[in-house]
Amino acid sequence: MYLLSLTSDSSTYFQNCSELDSYYEAIQMNVTITGYYTFLINSEMKIMYAYIYTNNFNPFDVTKNMLRHNGDFDNRGQFQLTAALQANMKYVFVMTTSASNVTGNVSIQVSGRSQIDFDRICEYL
């Protein structure tokens, strides 16, 4: 399980030109066995999205390298994201709010062929 907190000190980006900035955290994923993986996201925040990117995440071009995404569209504080991932590929998992000034804690549980290690990315790739 990976735990994170999105706070007013978290990195921000604009989801699109018409929305205010949103907090996010980018996490490097280390996949050792190719297969399908399901990410279960739980949070006290009810307005959030999760994205998986190949190679890197560019906060100035959020559609570039996007592999999969999903969100808490039912405002339940829980949702899933499933993706086919290849061993030894570079993946970045991005957890973000869908509105400005939304903060809170998030837990990410992964099920699949093997354990996935997460390493927080502290700077822009």
MMTF fields as JSON, N, C-alpha, C and O atoms, coordinates in Angstrom:
{
  "mmtfVersion": "1.0.0",
  "mmtfProducer": "UNKNOWN",
  "numBonds": 499,
  "numAtoms": 500,
  "numGroups": 125,
  "numChains": 1,
  "numModels": 1,
  "chainsPerModel": [1],
  "groupsPerChain": [125],
  "chainIdList": ["A"],
  "bondAtomList": [4, 2, 8, 6, 12, 10, 16, 14, 20, 18, 24, 22, 28, 26, 32, 30, 36, 34, 40, 38, 44, 42, 48, 46, 52, 50, 56, 54, 60, 58, 64, 62, 68, 66, 72, 70, 76, 74, 80, 78, 84, 82, 88, 86, 92, 90, 96, 94, 100, 98, 104, 102, 108, 106, 112, 110, 116, 114, 120, 118, 124, 122, 128, 126, 132, 130, 136, 134, 140, 138, 144, 142, 148, 146, 152, 150, 156, 154, 160, 158, 164, 162, 168, 166, 172, 170, 176, 174, 180, 178, 184, 182, 188, 186, 192, 190, 196, 194, 200, 198, 204, 202, 208, 206, 212, 210, 216, 214, 220, 218, 224, 222, 228, 226, 232, 230, 236, 234, 240, 238, 244, 242, 248, 246, 252, 250, 256, 254, 260, 258, 264, 262, 268, 266, 272, 270, 276, 274, 280, 278, 284, 282, 288, 286, 292, 290, 296, 294, 300, 298, 304, 302, 308, 306, 312, 310, 316, 314, 320, 318, 324, 322, 328, 326, 332, 330, 336, 334, 340, 338, 344, 342, 348, 346, 352, 350, 356, 354, 360, 358, 364, 362, 368, 366, 372, 370, 376, 374, 380, 378, 384, 382, 388, 386, 392, 390, 396, 394, 400, 398, 404, 402, 408, 406, 412, 410, 416, 414, 420, 418, 424, 422, 428, 426, 432, 430, 436, 434, 440, 438, 444, 442, 448, 446, 452, 450, 456, 454, 460, 458, 464, 462, 468, 466, 472, 470, 476, 474, 480, 478, 484, 482, 488, 486, 492, 490, 496, 494],
  "bondOrderList": [1, 1, 1, 1, 1, 1, 1, 1, 1, 1, 1, 1, 1, 1, 1, 1, 1, 1, 1, 1, 1, 1, 1, 1, 1, 1, 1, 1, 1, 1, 1, 1, 1, 1, 1, 1, 1, 1, 1, 1, 1, 1, 1, 1, 1, 1, 1, 1, 1, 1, 1, 1, 1, 1, 1, 1, 1, 1, 1, 1, 1, 1, 1, 1, 1, 1, 1, 1, 1, 1, 1, 1, 1, 1, 1, 1, 1, 1, 1, 1, 1, 1, 1, 1, 1, 1, 1, 1, 1, 1, 1, 1, 1, 1, 1, 1, 1, 1, 1, 1, 1, 1, 1, 1, 1, 1, 1, 1, 1, 1, 1, 1, 1, 1, 1, 1, 1, 1, 1, 1, 1, 1, 1, 1],
  "groupList": [{"groupName": "MET", "atomNameList": ["N", "CA", "C", "O"], "elementList": ["N", "C", "C", "O"], "formalChargeList": [0, 0, 0, 0], "bondAtomList": [1, 0, 2, 1, 3, 2], "bondOrderList": [1, 1, 2], "singleLetterCode": "M", "chemCompType": "L-PEPTIDE LINKING"}, {"groupName": "TYR", "atomNameList": ["N", "CA", "C", "O"], "elementList": ["N", "C", "C", "O"], "formalChargeList": [0, 0, 0, 0], "bondAtomList": [1, 0, 2, 1, 3, 2], "bondOrderList": [1, 1, 2], "singleLetterCode": "Y", "chemCompType": "L-PEPTIDE LINKING"}, {"groupName": "LEU", "atomNameList": ["N", "CA", "C", "O"], "elementList": ["N", "C", "C", "O"], "formalChargeList": [0, 0, 0, 0], "bondAtomList": [1, 0, 2, 1, 3, 2], "bondOrderList": [1, 1, 2], "singleLetterCode": "L", "chemCompType": "L-PEPTIDE LINKING"}, {"groupName": "SER", "atomNameList": ["N", "CA", "C", "O"], "elementList": ["N", "C", "C", "O"], "formalChargeList": [0, 0, 0, 0], "bondAtomList": [1, 0, 2, 1, 3, 2], "bondOrderList": [1, 1, 2], "singleLetterCode": "S", "chemCompType": "L-PEPTIDE LINKING"}, {"groupName": "THR", "atomNameList": ["N", "CA", "C", "O"], "elementList": ["N", "C", "C", "O"], "formalChargeList": [0, 0, 0, 0], "bondAtomList": [1, 0, 2, 1, 3, 2], "bondOrderList": [1, 1, 2], "singleLetterCode": "T", "chemCompType": "L-PEPTIDE LINKING"}, {"groupName": "ASP", "atomNameList": ["N", "CA", "C", "O"], "elementList": ["N", "C", "C", "O"], "formalChargeList": [0, 0, 0, 0], "bondAtomList": [1, 0, 2, 1, 3, 2], "bondOrderList": [1, 1, 2], "singleLetterCode": "D", "chemCompType": "L-PEPTIDE LINKING"}, {"groupName": "PHE", "atomNameList": ["N", "CA", "C", "O"], "elementList": ["N", "C", "C", "O"], "formalChargeList": [0, 0, 0, 0], "bondAtomList": [1, 0, 2, 1, 3, 2], "bondOrderList": [1, 1, 2], "singleLetterCode": "F", "chemCompType": "L-PEPTIDE LINKING"}, {"groupName": "GLN", "atomNameList": ["N", "CA", "C", "O"], "elementList": ["N", "C", "C", "O"], "formalChargeList": [0, 0, 0, 0], "bondAtomList": [1, 0, 2, 1, 3, 2], "bondOrderList": [1, 1, 2], "singleLetterCode": "Q", "chemCompType": "L-PEPTIDE LINKING"}, {"groupName": "ASN", "atomNameList": ["N", "CA", "C", "O"], "elementList": ["N", "C", "C", "O"], "formalChargeList": [0, 0, 0, 0], "bondAtomList": [1, 0, 2, 1, 3, 2], "bondOrderList": [1, 1, 2], "singleLetterCode": "N", "chemCompType": "L-PEPTIDE LINKING"}, {"groupName": "CYS", "atomNameList": ["N", "CA", "C", "O"], "elementList": ["N", "C", "C", "O"], "formalChargeList": [0, 0, 0, 0], "bondAtomList": [1, 0, 2, 1, 3, 2], "bondOrderList": [1, 1, 2], "singleLetterCode": "C", "chemCompType": "L-PEPTIDE LINKING"}, {"groupName": "GLU", "atomNameList": ["N", "CA", "C", "O"], "elementList": ["N", "C", "C", "O"], "formalChargeList": [0, 0, 0, 0], "bondAtomList": [1, 0, 2, 1, 3, 2], "bondOrderList": [1, 1, 2], "singleLetterCode": "E", "chemCompType": "L-PEPTIDE LINKING"}, {"groupName": "ALA", "atomNameList": ["N", "CA", "C", "O"], "elementList": ["N", "C", "C", "O"], "formalChargeList": [0, 0, 0, 0], "bondAtomList": [1, 0, 2, 1, 3, 2], "bondOrderList": [1, 1, 2], "singleLetterCode": "A", "chemCompType": "L-PEPTIDE LINKING"}, {"groupName": "ILE", "atomNameList": ["N", "CA", "C", "O"], "elementList": ["N", "C", "C", "O"], "formalChargeList": [0, 0, 0, 0], "bondAtomList": [1, 0, 2, 1, 3, 2], "bondOrderList": [1, 1, 2], "singleLetterCode": "I", "chemCompType": "L-PEPTIDE LINKING"}, {"groupName": "VAL", "atomNameList": ["N", "CA", "C", "O"], "elementList": ["N", "C", "C", "O"], "formalChargeList": [0, 0, 0, 0], "bondAtomList": [1, 0, 2, 1, 3, 2], "bondOrderList": [1, 1, 2], "singleLetterCode": "V", "chemCompType": "L-PEPTIDE LINKING"}, {"groupName": "GLY", "atomNameList": ["N", "CA", "C", "O"], "elementList": ["N", "C", "C", "O"], "formalChargeList": [0, 0, 0, 0], "bondAtomList": [1, 0, 2, 1, 3, 2], "bondOrderList": [1, 1, 2], "singleLetterCode": "G", "chemCompType": "PEPTIDE LINKING"}, {"groupName": "LYS", "atomNameList": ["N", "CA", "C", "O"], "elementList": ["N", "C", "C", "O"], "formalChargeList": [0, 0, 0, 0], "bondAtomList": [1, 0, 2, 1, 3, 2], "bondOrderList": [1, 1, 2], "singleLetterCode": "K", "chemCompType": "L-PEPTIDE LINKING"}, {"groupName": "PRO", "atomNameList": ["N", "CA", "C", "O"], "elementList": ["N", "C", "C", "O"], "formalChargeList": [0, 0, 0, 0], "bondAtomList": [1, 0, 2, 1, 3, 2], "bondOrderList": [1, 1, 2], "singleLetterCode": "P", "chemCompType": "L-PEPTIDE LINKING"}, {"groupName": "ARG", "atomNameList": ["N", "CA", "C", "O"], "elementList": ["N", "C", "C", "O"], "formalChargeList": [0, 0, 0, 0], "bondAtomList": [1, 0, 2, 1, 3, 2], "bondOrderList": [1, 1, 2], "singleLetterCode": "R", "chemCompType": "L-PEPTIDE LINKING"}, {"groupName": "HIS", "atomNameList": ["N", "CA", "C", "O"], "elementList": ["N", "C", "C", "O"], "formalChargeList": [0, 0, 0, 0], "bondAtomList": [1, 0, 2, 1, 3, 2], "bondOrderList": [1, 1, 2], "singleLetterCode": "H", "chemCompType": "L-PEPTIDE LINKING"}],
  "groupTypeList": [0, 1, 2, 2, 3, 2, 4, 3, 5, 3, 3, 4, 1, 6, 7, 8, 9, 3, 10, 2, 5, 3, 1, 1, 10, 11, 12, 7, 0, 8, 13, 4, 12, 4, 14, 1, 1, 4, 6, 2, 12, 8, 3, 10, 0, 15, 12, 0, 1, 11, 1, 12, 1, 4, 8, 8, 6, 8, 16, 6, 5, 13, 4, 15, 8, 0, 2, 17, 18, 8, 14, 5, 6, 5, 8, 17, 14, 7, 6, 7, 2, 4, 11, 11, 2, 7, 11, 8, 0, 15, 1, 13, 6, 13, 0, 4, 4, 3, 11, 3, 8, 13, 4, 14, 8, 13, 3, 12, 7, 13, 3, 14, 17, 3, 7, 12, 5, 6, 5, 17, 12, 9, 10, 1, 2],
  "groupIdList": [1, 2, 3, 4, 5, 6, 7, 8, 9, 10, 11, 12, 13, 14, 15, 16, 17, 18, 19, 20, 21, 22, 23, 24, 25, 26, 27, 28, 29, 30, 31, 32, 33, 34, 35, 36, 37, 38, 39, 40, 41, 42, 43, 44, 45, 46, 47, 48, 49, 50, 51, 52, 53, 54, 55, 56, 57, 58, 59, 60, 61, 62, 63, 64, 65, 66, 67, 68, 69, 70, 71, 72, 73, 74, 75, 76, 77, 78, 79, 80, 81, 82, 83, 84, 85, 86, 87, 88, 89, 90, 91, 92, 93, 94, 95, 96, 97, 98, 99, 100, 101, 102, 103, 104, 105, 106, 107, 108, 109, 110, 111, 112, 113, 114, 115, 116, 117, 118, 119, 120, 121, 122, 123, 124, 125],
  "secStructList": [7, 3, 3, 3, 3, 3, 7, 6, 6, 1, 3, 3, 3, 3, 1, 1, 6, 6, 1, 7, 3, 3, 3, 3, 3, 3, 3, 3, 3, 3, 7, 7, 1, 7, 3, 3, 3, 3, 3, 3, 3, 3, 3, 1, 7, 1, 1, 3, 3, 3, 3, 3, 3, 3, 1, 7, 7, 7, 6, 6, 1, 6, 6, 6, 6, 3, 3, 3, 3, 3, 3, 7, 6, 6, 7, 1, 1, 3, 3, 3, 3, 3, 3, 3, 3, 7, 6, 6, 7, 3, 3, 3, 3, 3, 3, 3, 3, 1, 1, 6, 6, 7, 7, 3, 3, 3, 3, 3, 3, 3, 3, 3, 1, 1, 7, 7, 3, 3, 3, 3, 7, 7, 1, 7, 7],
  "xCoordList": [0.853, 0.0, 0.896, 1.931, 0.48, 1.189, 0.258, -0.908, 0.77, -0.008, 0.565, 1.782, -0.316, 0.133, -0.844, -1.997, -0.361, -1.196, -1.056, 0.053, -2.171, -2.172, -2.496, -3.563, -1.563, -1.697, -1.5, -1.229, -1.638, -1.416, 0.05, 0.375, 0.945, 2.358, 2.666, 3.795, 1.688, 1.898, 2.098, 1.728, 2.686, 2.846, 1.473, 0.493, 1.407, 0.137, 0.323, 1.429, -0.773, -0.796, -2.207, -3.158, -2.336, -3.636, -4.11, -3.439, -5.284, -5.809, -6.206, -6.009, -6.751, -6.993, -7.101, -7.115, -7.174, -7.102, -8.256, -8.139, -9.365, -10.529, -10.635, -11.508, -9.751, -9.841, -8.697, -7.64, -8.925, -7.882, -6.885, -7.121, -5.775, -4.735, -5.179, -5.971, -4.646, -4.984, -3.715, -2.649, -3.832, -2.697, -2.485, -3.44, -1.225, -0.949, 0.312, 1.125, 0.454, 1.703, 2.03, 1.169, 3.283, 3.77, 4.62, 5.47, 4.376, 5.026, 5.587, 4.857, 6.874, 7.5, 7.051, 7.089, 6.622, 6.222, 7.278, 7.735, 7.662, 8.624, 7.901, 7.52, 7.713, 6.986, 8.008, 8.847, 7.942, 8.916, 8.348, 9.111, 7.016, 6.379, 5.264, 4.399, 5.287, 4.27, 2.907, 2.807, 1.859, 0.51, -0.466, -0.128, -1.698, -2.736, -2.663, -2.513, -2.771, -2.725, -3.926, -4.291, -4.529, -5.652, -5.233, -4.701, -5.476, -5.147, -6.452, -7.344, -6.568, -7.734, -7.351, -6.45, -8.034, -7.73, -8.829, -10.013, -8.419, -9.34, -8.904, -7.71, -9.877, -9.536, -10.705, -11.869, -10.361, -11.381, -11.858, -12.942, -11.035, -11.438, -12.377, -12.16, -13.382, -14.327, -14.206, -14.987, -13.227, -13.019, -11.568, -10.685, -11.31, -9.928, -9.844, -10.814, -8.656, -8.357, -7.024, -6.162, -6.871, -5.596, -5.23, -6.088, -3.948, -3.431, -2.199, -1.441, -2.002, -0.76, -0.143, -0.796, 1.117, 1.867, 3.026, 3.61, 3.353, 4.567, 5.695, 5.482, 6.866, 8.094, 8.127, 8.943, 7.266, 7.291, 5.963, 5.102, 5.835, 4.663, 5.114, 6.038, 4.46, 4.762, 3.564, 2.516, 3.693, 2.549, 2.114, 1.059, 2.917, 2.551, 1.87, 1.375, 1.846, 1.172, 0.647, 1.238, -0.463, -0.939, -1.496, -1.741, -1.701, -2.171, -1.016, -1.209, 0.171, 1.331, 1.719, 1.849, 1.9, 2.323, 1.264, 1.571, 0.026, -1.006, -1.404, -1.76, -1.339, -1.713, -3.15, -3.938, -3.497, -4.843, -5.173, -4.286, -6.475, -6.913, -8.316, -9.062, -8.649, -9.995, -10.177, -9.219, -11.407, -11.682, -12.839, -13.553, -13.007, -14.101, -15.321, -15.701, -15.922, -17.04, -18.328, -19.248, -18.399, -19.578, -19.426, -20.329, -18.284, -18.021, -18.168, -18.766, -17.612, -17.681, -16.388, -16.359, -15.323, -14.046, -13.279, -12.261, -13.758, -13.088, -13.334, -14.446, -12.28, -12.43, -11.247, -10.272, -11.341, -10.297, -9.768, -10.439, -8.547, -7.911, -7.158, -6.324, -7.439, -6.777, -5.973, -6.432, -4.756, -3.889, -3.014, -2.627, -2.707, -1.723, -0.352, -0.101, 0.529, 1.853, 2.937, 2.802, 4.001, 5.118, 6.272, 6.551, 6.931, 8.088, 9.185, 9.398, 9.866, 11.034, 10.731, 11.653, 9.466, 9.091, 8.998, 8.758, 9.187, 9.072, 7.629, 7.096, 7.003, 5.63, 5.588, 6.318, 4.72, 4.493, 3.007, 2.165, 2.693, 1.323, 1.122, 1.909, 0.077, -0.205, -1.572, -2.574, -1.591, -2.829, -3.088, -2.199, -4.308, -4.6, -6.031, -6.904, -6.233, -7.578, -8.19, -7.472, -9.492, -10.139, -10.659, -11.374, -10.302, -10.699, -9.607, -8.832, -9.55, -8.519, -8.826, -9.98, -7.777, -7.85, -8.457, -8.906, -8.484, -8.943, -7.713, -6.773, -7.715, -6.582, -7.079, -8.258, -6.16, -6.529, -5.567, -4.584, -5.866, -5.038, -5.584, -6.787, -4.668, -5.021, -4.24, -3.064, -4.9, -4.187, -4.38, -5.455, -3.306, -3.331, -2.921, -1.812, -3.824, -3.531, -3.482, -4.291, -2.528, -2.353, -2.532, -1.993, -3.299, -3.381, -2.985, -3.284, -2.31, -1.86, -0.866, -0.817, -0.075, 0.843, 2.002, 2.603, 2.32, 3.453, 3.247, 2.338, 4.081, 4.066, 4.655, 5.591, 4.111, 4.665, 5.231, 4.559, 6.475, 7.098, 6.841, 6.876, 6.582, 6.336, 7.464, 7.902, 7.928, 8.925, 8.43, 8.229, 8.236, 7.748, 8.756, 9.96, 8.254, 9.099, 9.071, 8.011, 10.229, 10.303, 10.538, 10.513, 10.766, 10.992, 10.398, 10.063, 10.27, 9.745, 10.679, 11.898, 10.1, 10.914, 11.322, 12.009],
  "yCoordList": [-1.178, 0.0, 1.239, 1.278, 2.23, 3.5, 4.569, 4.645, 5.392, 6.468, 7.807, 7.983, 8.744, 10.084, 11.109, 10.801, 12.327, 13.453, 14.569, 14.998, 15.028, 16.209, 17.396, 17.456, 18.339, 19.494, 20.774, 20.735, 21.894, 23.174, 23.348, 24.253, 22.492, 22.516, 21.58, 21.567, 20.8, 19.861, 20.613, 21.78, 19.922, 20.495, 20.756, 20.101, 21.72, 22.038, 22.079, 22.273, 21.894, 22.043, 22.404, 22.247, 22.891, 23.211, 22.023, 21.608, 21.461, 20.316, 20.713, 19.946, 21.878, 22.446, 23.952, 24.453, 24.65, 26.116, 26.762, 27.908, 26.058, 26.676, 26.367, 26.908, 25.499, 25.134, 25.746, 26.059, 25.91, 26.393, 25.274, 24.118, 25.637, 24.646, 23.587, 23.855, 22.376, 21.223, 20.668, 20.687, 20.173, 19.544, 18.146, 17.476, 17.705, 16.347, 15.805, 16.551, 14.486, 13.825, 12.832, 12.069, 12.845, 11.919, 10.848, 11.149, 9.586, 8.448, 7.52, 7.074, 7.233, 6.261, 4.863, 4.52, 4.046, 2.663, 1.717, 1.877, 0.733, -0.275, -1.602, -2.24, -2.013, -3.237, -4.305, -4.084, -5.475, -6.54, -7.695, -8.459, -7.841, -8.916, -8.317, -7.603, -8.609, -8.124, -8.722, -9.909, -7.899, -8.39, -7.258, -6.081, -7.647, -6.673, -6.364, -7.262, -5.079, -4.626, -3.716, -2.891, -3.89, -3.053, -2.223, -2.745, -0.933, 0.012, 0.425, 0.964, 0.177, 0.587, 1.843, 1.82, 2.926, 4.219, 4.561, 4.564, 4.85, 5.269, 6.631, 6.899, 7.492, 8.818, 9.45, 9.131, 10.351, 11.186, 12.253, 12.815, 12.527, 13.465, 12.732, 11.56, 13.393, 12.755, 13.304, 12.954, 14.155, 14.748, 14.491, 15.276, 13.371, 13.029, 12.187, 11.562, 12.193, 11.412, 10.701, 11.144, 9.575, 8.86, 8.649, 8.365, 8.792, 8.636, 7.744, 7.758, 6.968, 6.232, 6.718, 6.735, 7.111, 7.596, 6.649, 6.063, 6.504, 5.789, 6.809, 7.933, 6.412, 7.214, 8.372, 8.363, 9.371, 10.486, 11.238, 11.024, 12.116, 12.972, 14.409, 14.869, 15.115, 16.512, 17.341, 17.305, 18.088, 18.865, 19.984, 20.584, 20.271, 21.294, 20.698, 21.431, 19.365, 18.657, 17.339, 16.282, 17.41, 16.264, 15.118, 14.038, 15.317, 14.213, 13.423, 12.294, 14.004, 13.33, 12.121, 12.23, 10.986, 9.726, 9.097, 8.142, 9.601, 9.033, 7.641, 7.463, 6.668, 5.295, 5.006, 4.509, 5.31, 5.053, 6.145, 6.788, 6.335, 7.243, 6.859, 6.197, 7.286, 7.094, 8.099, 8.726, 8.24, 9.185, 8.746, 7.795, 9.453, 9.187, 9.973, 10.974, 9.509, 10.229, 10.118, 10.915, 9.123, 8.948, 9.63, 9.562, 10.29, 10.987, 10.084, 10.472, 8.86, 7.91, 7.849, 7.236, 8.469, 8.391, 7.126, 6.841, 6.353, 5.115, 4.841, 5.02, 4.404, 3.969, 3.102, 2.999, 2.471, 1.571, 2.033, 2.732, 1.617, 1.851, 0.577, 0.119, -0.005, -1.24, -0.966, -0.273, -1.524, -1.316, -2.536, -3.23, -2.788, -3.808, -3.139, -2.188, -3.644, -3.048, -4.055, -5.25, -3.565, -4.418, -4.276, -3.187, -5.385, -5.376, -4.471, -4.391, -3.799, -2.967, -1.762, -1.162, -1.4, -0.157, 0.933, 0.654, 2.158, 3.277, 3.765, 4.157, 3.738, 4.215, 5.248, 5.151, 6.233, 7.241, 7.246, 7.394, 7.082, 7.138, 8.543, 9.003, 9.225, 10.581, 10.595, 10.193, 11.064, 11.219, 12.706, 13.466, 13.133, 14.565, 14.841, 13.976, 16.056, 16.528, 17.018, 17.306, 17.111, 17.594, 19.012, 19.519, 19.643, 21.028, 21.703, 21.031, 23.002, 23.716, 23.7, 23.589, 23.811, 23.906, 22.691, 22.799, 21.534, 20.295, 19.564, 19.316, 19.219, 18.524, 17.311, 17.217, 16.378, 15.211, 14.059, 14.164, 12.954, 11.758, 10.744, 10.685, 9.939, 8.925, 7.654, 7.712, 6.501, 5.221, 4.52, 4.565, 3.868, 3.148, 1.713, 1.456, 0.769, -0.655, -1.248, -0.897, -2.149, -2.745, -4.247, -4.894, -4.801, -6.255, -6.604, -5.869, -7.735, -8.161, -9.287, -9.971, -9.489, -10.621, -10.519, -11.533, -9.32, -9.116, -7.817, -7.042, -7.595, -6.339, -5.242, -5.485, -4.052, -2.886, -1.968, -1.649, -1.548, -0.6, 0.815, 1.086, 1.714, 3.117, 3.966, 3.745, 4.934, 5.9, 7.286, 7.594, 8.119, 9.479, 10.251, 10.198, 10.962, 11.81, 13.206, 13.819, 13.698, 14.976, 16.169, 17.312, 15.917, 17.022, 16.694, 15.543, 17.698, 17.527, 16.637, 16.802, 15.678, 14.762, 15.443, 14.843],
  "zCoordList": [0.0, 0.0, 0.0, 0.666, -0.751, -0.804, -0.245, -0.632, 0.662, 1.273, 0.842, 0.783, 0.543, 0.193, 0.729, 1.031, 0.838, 1.254, 0.235, -0.084, -0.264, -1.114, -0.219, 0.392, -0.151, 0.728, -0.077, -1.277, 0.598, -0.076, -0.465, -1.233, 0.053, -0.331, -1.499, -1.988, -1.954, -3.059, -4.372, -4.501, -5.335, -6.675, -7.285, -6.929, -8.206, -8.864, -10.379, -10.883, -11.08, -12.533, -12.959, -12.194, -14.19, -14.757, -15.571, -16.516, -15.206, -15.953, -17.361, -18.303, -17.509, -18.837, -18.67, -17.546, -19.739, -19.679, -18.935, -18.5, -18.78, -18.151, -16.659, -15.98, -16.135, -14.722, -13.931, -14.479, -12.645, -11.759, -11.502, -11.851, -10.889, -10.649, -9.642, -8.738, -9.824, -8.989, -8.361, -8.978, -7.135, -6.469, -7.029, -7.422, -7.064, -7.532, -6.882, -6.337, -6.951, -6.599, -7.701, -8.138, -8.148, -9.172, -8.495, -7.656, -8.875, -8.223, -9.297, -10.182, -9.217, -10.127, -9.717, -8.535, -10.696, -10.423, -10.975, -12.106, -10.171, -10.59, -10.756, -9.775, -12.01, -12.35, -12.721, -13.594, -12.056, -12.318, -13.132, -13.723, -13.175, -13.931, -14.794, -14.287, -16.088, -17.021, -16.677, -16.365, -16.734, -16.482, -16.247, -16.364, -15.91, -15.573, -14.085, -13.255, -13.762, -12.38, -12.127, -12.964, -10.951, -10.544, -9.345, -8.366, -9.434, -8.379, -7.709, -8.365, -6.416, -5.64, -4.874, -4.035, -5.164, -4.565, -3.574, -3.913, -2.335, -1.279, -0.766, -0.631, -0.48, 0.007, 0.736, 0.491, 1.635, 2.26, 1.277, 1.435, 0.256, -0.797, -1.744, -2.053, -2.188, -3.092, -4.512, -5.396, -4.71, -6.025, -6.408, -6.06, -7.141, -7.465, -8.729, -9.158, -9.307, -10.507, -10.328, -9.57, -11.05, -11.1, -12.563, -13.399, -12.856, -14.215, -14.18, -13.21, -15.242, -15.429, -16.736, -17.779, -16.659, -17.813, -18.112, -17.2, -19.391, -19.767, -19.895, -20.349, -19.5, -19.573, -18.591, -17.67, -18.757, -17.811, -17.819, -18.672, -16.845, -16.703, -16.884, -16.213, -17.792, -18.037, -17.577, -18.222, -16.475, -15.974, -16.916, -16.715, -17.941, -18.922, -20.153, -21.009, -20.238, -21.335, -20.764, -20.983, -20.035, -19.244, -20.083, -19.545, -21.375, -22.218, -22.832, -23.285, -22.851, -23.436, -22.589, -21.37, -23.225, -22.592, -21.687, -20.974, -21.692, -20.822, -21.318, -22.483, -20.423, -20.751, -20.334, -21.139, -19.091, -18.548, -17.535, -16.971, -17.321, -16.261, -15.815, -16.537, -14.624, -14.089, -12.959, -12.508, -12.515, -11.45, -10.591, -10.906, -9.507, -8.572, -9.036, -8.428, -10.113, -10.723, -9.907, -10.09, -8.997, -8.144, -6.79, -5.956, -6.565, -5.3, -4.084, -3.08, -4.182, -3.069, -2.265, -1.198, -2.754, -2.066, -2.387, -1.756, -3.373, -3.756, -5.236, -5.734, -5.935, -7.323, -7.705, -6.961, -8.887, -9.37, -10.719, -11.477, -10.983, -12.27, -12.626, -11.846, -13.793, -14.223, -15.484, -16.392, -15.526, -16.685, -16.919, -15.978, -18.191, -18.562, -18.536, -19.276, -17.678, -17.507, -17.867, -17.604, -18.464, -18.864, -17.884, -17.382, -17.623, -16.729, -17.292, -18.502, -16.377, -16.693, -17.579, -18.132, -17.725, -18.406, -17.347, -16.172, -17.769, -16.844, -16.843, -17.882, -15.673, -15.508, -14.388, -13.402, -14.562, -13.531, -13.203, -14.089, -11.925, -11.42, -10.869, -10.042, -11.322, -10.852, -10.19, -10.781, -8.954, -8.187, -8.075, -7.691, -8.408, -8.4, -7.957, -8.012, -7.524, -7.236, -8.542, -9.5, -8.579, -9.801, -9.645, -10.51, -8.55, -8.315, -7.492, -6.813, -7.554, -6.804, -5.31, -4.896, -4.521, -3.058, -2.373, -1.232, -3.037, -2.413, -1.9, -2.656, -0.612, -0.006, 0.766, 1.107, 1.038, 1.825, 1.631, 0.897, 2.302, 2.277, 1.282, 1.028, 0.719, -0.271, 0.034, 0.393, -0.111, -0.06, -1.398, -1.994, -1.856, -3.131, -2.856, -2.389, -3.15, -3.023, -4.423, -5.282, -4.65, -5.971, -5.881, -4.983, -6.823, -6.96, -8.387, -9.328, -8.532, -9.847, -9.731, -8.709, -10.763, -10.84, -9.862, -9.505, -9.429, -8.531, -7.766, -8.065, -6.801, -6.063, -6.942, -7.705, -6.834, -7.519, -6.452, -5.471, -6.65, -5.731, -6.224, -7.424, -5.274, -5.585, -5.01, -3.881, -5.786, -5.333, -5.7, -6.875, -4.689, -4.928, -5.766, -5.515, -6.756, -7.597, -6.996, -6.874, -6.625, -5.917, -6.828, -6.372, -8.105, -9.024, -10.377, -10.657, -11.205, -12.557, -13.359, -13.307, -14.114, -14.938, -16.216, -17.043]
}
